[in-house]
Amino acid sequence: MKIALFDIDGTILWSRGAGRRSMERALTGIFGTPGPAGYRYDGKTDKQIVREAMQHEGFSGAEIDSRMDAVLDRYVRELVIELAGDQHGTALLPGVAALLDAVEQHDDIVLGLLTGNLVRGAEHKLRVVGVDPGRFVVGAFGSDHEVRSELPAIARQRASVVLGRDIAAADCVIIGDTPNDVACSRPIGARAIAVATGHYDVTALAACCPEAVFADLSNTDAVLQAIIDA
Ligand SMILES: [Mg+2]
């Protein structure tokens, strides 16, 4: 039994900057600044983005902590506005629809999520591209922990509860588009499959030594086999 834990942005879907625009508006509304233009969001949890971006702007840890809930609430509201209507261009990435179906139907693979998104943001982004969040049997989110490398243990624990058996870390397979997705698997001995549909190419991802690397997720059989073999 493998637990396939999919990242969202750059892995399942591409929101064309909607998440960043929403967060920058929320940060501006609560802290008065959108954060550094060059600060990268990919591979990070939403709380980590708030903390690191505002640390760059000179806010103390206490100041950031005291406004964290407010900025995250504002972010989700901004995200809903940003993704309203049909002009935002958010789309599933190649092969994802077929792969999610195939994983769901596979007797030995459980469909799950592991994402830096808050659970509310994750569910909204998925619904916008027509994916029912309820399909994912297990999930670990940025709202569960600020540090991404803590999320695999949370996913493993939840999988063990949901499935009623002890799930080994080595049976948790993280599928993501950044070096952080691969790195977060390592502390507990989970596995990682990288996909170059975000900002990192195949060469950069291969350098992180995941169990497999794909240019995209369009070869359903090959990805399924990589999950089983991971
Ligand atoms: Mg990602």
Residues whose N, C-alpha, C, O or C-beta is under 5 A from the ligand:
A	BS01	MG	D7 I8 D9 G10 T11 G43 D177
